[in-house]
């Protein structure tokens, strides 16, 4: 049996990258499925477990697998993707996540984060709060303009407005 611990940092990264509502069951199922179905790439001090969507950066500590952080596999560099060709298939089928109570507490805290802007702290009662398509955390309209408002990733966001197109400046020369 593989004993797994999910760190708070890894949970926060999962919260930023996972668009649906998180609860303990969803988090544990996702962690178990990535570990069970993923490809393992071992380094000198750590190991990475990758599926098509997520990559877990882990270390072994006292016989337990500690998940340090979670990334999207498509955002990994080409060197890592080439190295995945030499990765081995996971053989862990019996997986036990030790800190489920802690994860449940973090899920409740994360639900509260949807009600405030992560940058300025303004609440949902004061202004509209939406999930940022670029960074994954929740922001207000005012902070949205500061962190990248109007980029290509913003298309489809409630705050997105098509940038104004100006006429050709040469047409004003007499």
N, C-alpha and C positions, 0 to 999 in steps of 0.2 A: 504494500500500500504506500502510495506517495502522499506525504503530508505537505500541504501548501499553506503559505501565509501571504496574504495580499497586503501590501503596504498602503498607507494613506495616500502617498504620492501617486502610486499606480491607480488607486481608485479615482483620484482627481483627474488623471489623464483619461481614464475610461469615461468619466462623466463629461469631459469636454468633447470626446470623440463619438459618444453614443447619443443618438438623437432622440431616442424614446425614453419614457419614464424608467428610471432605474429602481429596482427593488432587489432584495437579497437573492431571490430565486433566479432572476435574470442574470445577476452578476455571477453567481456560483455556476450556473449552466454555461455561461460564456467562458469562464475560466476553465472549467472542466473540458469543454469541447475543444478549446484551443490546445490545451495540454495533451488531450487524447489524440486529436487528429493532426497536430502540427508537425512540422519538420524541426529537428533539433540541430543547432549549430553550436558546437562547444568551442569556447575560447580558453585562454589561460586561466582566468579567474572567474569567468561567468559563462552563462549559456543563454542562447536566444532560441525561443520557440516561436515559429512563424506559421501562420495560415495565410490564405489569400487576403484576408482583411486586417488581421492584427498580428503584431510581433511583441512578445513578452521578453523583457530583459530580466534575467533571474540569476540568483546565486544560491548555492547550497550552504546552509548554516545549521549545524547540529542535526544533520540528516533530514532537514526540511527544505523544501524549495521555496525561496522567498522571491516573490515577484516585485522587482524594484520599480519598473515603469512599463508603460504600455504605449506603443506607437502604431501608426497605420503602416502596413507593409508597403503600400504603393508610394509612400513618402520616403522610403529608405533609398539610399544611393545605389547606383548600378553595381558597384563593387560588392556590396552585400547581396544583391540579387543574384549575381554570378556565383557567389560562394554558396548560395542555397542549393545549387545543383549537387553539391557534395554533402549536403546535410542528410542525416538519417531519420527515418520515420520513428515517431514516438511509440514506445512499447508500454507506456503507462496506461492501464485501463482502470485500476482501482485508485481513485483520487479522493482525498479527504481535505476539505478546506477548514483549517482550524479556527480562524477568527470570524465566524459567521455573525456572532453578536456584534462585533465591532463594525462589520460591514453594514449591518442593519442600522446601526447608529449613524454611520456616514451617509447612508441613503436618506435618512430623515433630515440630516443637515443639508444635503444636496438639494432636497426639495425646497428648502427655505431660500437657497441661493437663486432660485428662479424668480424670486420676488424682489430682488434688489439688483441694481447695476453694480457689476464687479469693480468698475473703475471709480465712480464717484459716490456710490452708496445710496443713491436716490431710490425710493421704494416704488413699487407698482401702483400704489395708491396716488402717488404724485404725478407720474407720467408713465407712458407705455414702455415696457421692457420686452426685448426680443433676444433670441439666441443669435449670436454673431456667426455668420457662415464662414468667416475667415479664421477666427480664434476659438470658437466653440463655447465661450462663456456668455453670460447674459449682460446686455448693455442697454442703456437708454438711448434715445434719439440724439441727444447732445454729444455723448461720448462716441457714438457711431461715426459721427463726422470726423472725430479726432483720429480714430484708429484705422481708417481705410475706406471710408464711405465712397461708394461709386465704383469700386473695382469690379472686375468680371465675376468674381465669386459672390458678389453682393446681389446679383440678379436673382430675383425671386424673394428677397427679403422684404418685409413690410416697410422698412425705412428707405428702400432703394428708389431713387428717382433718376430717370435717364439724364445723363449729363447734357447740358445745353451745347448745341452746335452753333458756332459763330460763322457768319458769312465770311467769304474770302476777303481778307483785308486789302487785296490788290484792287478790288472793285471800288474802293473809296478814293483812289488816287485820281486826280483830275488832269 
